[in-house]
Amino acid sequence: MEILFNYYIILILRVLHVGGGIMWVGSAALYLLLLIPVARITQAAGAKFLRTLGPKFGAMMGLVTTVTVISGALLYARYAVGGLSFIWTSNAGIAFTIGAIAALGSYALGVGYFGKTSAKIAKLGAEMQSESGAPAPAQIAEMSRLQSSLQKAYWFDLGLLAIAALTMAIARYL
């Protein structure tokens, strides 16, 4: 654990964590607040764009979020070496912990829900396009349900990320 107290290791971990956090929150906000609304307005072209972007975006976010979580866990472990009492005995510890819980909740959503639901949407969309004639009402209803559920999850995720970013930004000053 001594390596976690090396000045250069700490700097590298902080750059990875803060840089990754900026990309994570910024990408989530960009996707939810700009790309999805524009894709809806442009309809078929927007849907095609999101289908093309989705796998690349998901892979990039998987890497960014994993590096951010691991570097954050190592920075957190550095403080915990003396015992975990800092979590509930200092305002900074409480803020870092709240931020960590929010970020881990967002990470869990990404790993366990976003990719799987997006894959279901893509599969259903491909089925709807491959059939001759109009899609079945059941397919349209299922697509609407999946998209609505994913949209709500994106908003919840952005809220978690806002909590994580805000608490971690101010923790050192509490």
C-alpha positions, 0 to 999 in steps of 0.5 A, spaced: 500 500 500 506 504 500 505 505 493 499 509 494 503 514 497 508 515 492 507 523 489 507 521 482 502 515 483 497 520 486 498 525 481 497 519 475 491 517 479 488 523 480 489 525 473 485 519 471 480 519 476 478 527 474 479 526 467 475 520 466 470 523 471 469 529 466 469 525 460 463 521 464 459 526 466 460 530 460 459 524 455 452 523 459 450 530 459 451 530 451 448 524 449 442 525 453 441 533 452 443 533 445 444 527 441 438 524 443 433 530 442 436 531 435 436 524 433 428 524 435 427 530 431 431 527 425 427 521 425 430 515 421 437 519 420 437 520 427 436 513 429 441 510 424 446 515 427 445 512 434 445 505 431 452 507 428 454 511 434 452 506 440 457 500 439 463 505 439 460 510 444 458 504 449 465 501 448 469 508 450 464 509 456 466 502 458 473 504 458 472 511 461 468 509 467 472 503 469 478 507 469 475 512 473 472 507 478 478 503 479 483 510 480 477 513 484 477 506 488 485 506 489 485 514 491 479 512 496 483 506 499 489 511 500 485 514 505 482 508 508 489 505 510 489 508 517 482 505 518 475 507 515 473 511 520 474 517 516 468 516 512 463 518 518 468 522 522 470 527 517 465 532 512 470 530 506 470 523 508 462 523 508 462 527 501 467 522 498 463 516 500 456 519 497 460 521 491 463 514 490 456 511 492 453 515 486 458 514 481 458 506 483 450 506 482 451 510 475 457 505 473 452 499 475 446 502 471 451 502 465 454 495 466 447 492 468 442 496 464 444 501 458 448 496 454 442 490 455 437 495 453 440 498 448 441 491 445 434 489 445 432 496 442 437 495 436 434 487 435 427 489 435 428 495 431 432 490 426 426 486 426 421 491 425 425 494 419 426 487 416 419 485 416 415 487 410 409 492 411 408 496 417 411 493 424 406 490 428 402 494 434 406 489 439 412 491 436 411 498 436 408 498 444 415 494 446 419 499 442 416 505 446 416 501 452 424 500 452 425 507 449 421 510 455 425 506 460 432 507 457 430 515 457 428 515 465 434 511 466 438 516 463 435 521 467 436 518 473 444 516 471 445 523 470 442 525 477 447 520 480 453 523 476 451 530 478 451 528 485 458 524 484 461 530 481 458 535 486 460 532 492 467 530 489 468 537 487 467 540 494 469 534 499 476 537 500 473 543 502 468 541 507 
